[in-house]
Amino acid sequence: MRIADLYIRVSTDEQADKGYSQRNQEEVLLKYCEIKNIQVRKIIFEDHSAKTFIRPEWTKLLGLLRQQKNKTDLVLFTKWDRFSRNAPDAYQMIATLKKLGVEPQAIEQPLDMEVPENKMMLAIYLKAPEIENDRRALNVFYGMRRAKKEGRYMATAPLGYKNRTLDGGRKTIVPYEPAASALQWAFNELSAGQHTVIEIFRQAKTRGLPCNKNNFWHALRNPVYIGKIVIPKLKDEESYMVDGLHEPIIKPSVFYEVQDILEGRKRNLKTKIVTQDMLALKGFICCPTCGKVLTGSASKGRNAHYHYYHCNSTCGYRTRAEEANGIFENHLKEYNLNADAAILFKSVILDVYKNEHQTAGDSRKQYIARITTLNNKITKARELLLNDDIDAADFRAVKLESEREIVLLESKISDLTSKNMSISQVEKTLDSALVKLTSIDALYCKSDHYAKRKLIGSIYPEKFTLEDLKVRTANLGEIFNFIYLINKELTRQKKGTNNVLDRLSRGVISSGFEPETDRLEICCSIQLSYETMQFFALQICKFILKMAIAALGIYQLLLTI
């Protein structure tokens, strides 16, 4: 009597689509063995694809056949596609079983291997399922490519998104917090060109970005965040991007700024130094003896740690961090914007804001005209290609360059629309921003080390020494230079002048028949003070508008320091 092991295999998709059943295969095989008087030694149930022989239960069976050689004669299965769907692997496995004295056989497609012609039939039985698999895979591939062209993201959701099934069964990706907000912050910080990618990555992780460094680099390059889907190159079809159906979380202008920085076309990175709160000035102050930048460290005492700023050169200069920090914090009080001046600033900024946004329509027209020019350029290049005046590579270069500029211009047009705040919104933003300008020292003391260093860098664009702070010769940023001059020069008051700026008369009183020299001098000084105040206010407002309102808004500028 011959002895056989029964191999029953089904994959999940086959069971769902075709109704294959392990119980059905078991019943057919047992009935066959009973009719043929074959003894069943072992029944193996497999739930795995037959594309390869790397299957858990088959691996166990093969190991058992090697250990118990000549204990069984047959390995029976219903059809050859239950055995394998890969012809080369199947031939190799048949040869392996033959060496072990075991014959594989399909009871519904029996073949006598001693007959040479049956080898051709075996090839057909094995190739047919392989062809079916390849056809199915090809259909899935082209179906997914078609879905991508229609704007659907066909994969596991990238960082900052999660997969979701909408009503009707359509699958999409939606922003997922807090990763989406952390990624937005990372892109904005990197586009500013002030910090390294590694430092931004570390800060983003503290904001809830769940990824490693390698995934973060991939995310910075992924256009899915601007609502684009990449269609990869296939045969003669070049790679290109289409608009996705999902919600973008990054502005195109910011994304392309980041790409320029990563590719070295725009390299303006300044390494940010993360320090302890007691050493916030580390990297900003210089040694008064040799001029080198001071570093900082803490020395362990008997009961506490003592922090110092010190020079690494042979000069050996060092100073207590508490004293240096105290000098700096006292120095900051001089750059608190005068509360009365802030009232005037608010009025002037609102006027300048209105004037600035009158030109938004002209900018929009310029962007649209440029987009039209670029589209005409692509059309002309296409005509030259059809006339064989340029080759396909030159046409692709022109097209890609023009399309990229078009995307940037379209994002600028959308930014113009999003920046058109109402006067009430601007006024609310100004109130919050000017509160910060009138209390720079308090803002500094309440901030963490990251915000402190950002504030220091905005006030002092160059390195300074503690002596510079004491004698007020450190170079200031433009905005704080204006504030210092206003606080220093415009707070002087002549006898008889009004202390409240918004109540000052802008005219000179009539002198009557006899000139009243004292009152005339007072009123002229008031007029001069107001006009001087207006001059400085206009200067600082233009600077603020240039750096804040035209970009992200005054409130956002001061909120980050």
Buried (B, 14 or more C-beta within 10 A) or exposed (E): EEBBBBBBBBBEEBEEEEEBEBEEBBEBBBEBBEEEEBEBBBBBBBBBBBBEBEBEBBEEBBEBBEEEEEBBBBBBBBBBBBBBBBBEBBBEBBEBBEEBEBBBBBBEBEBEEEEEEBEEBBEEBBBBBBEEBEEEEEEEEEEEBEBBEEBBBEEEBBBBBBEEEEEEEEEBBEBBEEBBBBBBBBBBBBBBBBBEBEBBBBBBBEBBBEBEEEBBBEBBEBBBBBBBBBBEEEEEEEEBBBEBBBEBBBBBBBBBBBBEBBEEEBEEBEEBBEBBEBBBBBBBBBBBEEEBBBBBBBEEEEEEEEBBBBBEEEBEBBBEBEEBBEBBBEBBEBBBBBEBBBBBBBBBBBEBBEEBBEEEEEEBEEBEEBBEEBEEBBEEBBEBBEEEEBEEEEBBEBBBEBBBBBBBBBBBBEBBEEBEBEEEEBBEBBEEBBBBBBBBBBBBEEBEBBBBBBBBBBBBEEBBBBEBBEEEEBEBBBBBBBBBBBBEEBEEEEEEEEEEBEEBEEEEEEEEEEEEEEEBEBBEBBBEBBEBBBEBBBBBBBBBBEBBBBBBBBBBBBBBB
